[in-house]
Amino acid sequence: MLPDEILSEILSPALKVPDDLFSDTSHVSPFATYAPSTSAYLLVCKDWLRVSTPLLYSVVVLRSKAQANALEKVFRKNPEFGAFVRKLRVEGGYGSAMHTILQATPNLTHLVLSLAIWSSDTTTGLCKGLPT
């Protein structure tokens, strides 16, 4: 069994989102292409789950309303997970879920907002949560 610090050093590169991709403002999102989910690392064993969870939530990229709703549910059920989020990239409006997400992330240091929002999308939660 490896100490958590060593395990974290091993898993960090696999779960890291590069800064240049996170802040990319290209017309086509760098996250628009399919890639296997990094959340699979959490399923290996309980030690990996414990160490990987904060690493996985440190940078969050939301690309759909379904993802925003799922993250909102996670934060309602496990409010401590919101404290792990340091960077948040939001590529849409995503309704009222955004208010809960922004409230649940007190340690947020970087926020990237896409202004390419579909007309069917609502930004009410985003606008309400930004002052937090």
Secondary structure, 3 states (H helix, E strand, C coil): CCCHHHHHHHHHHHHCCCHHHHCCCCCCCCCCCCCCCHHHHHHCCHHHHHHHHHHHHCEEEECCHHHHHHHHHHHHHCHHHHHHCCEEEECCCCCCHHHHHHHCCCCCCEEEECCCCCCCCCCHHHHHHCCC
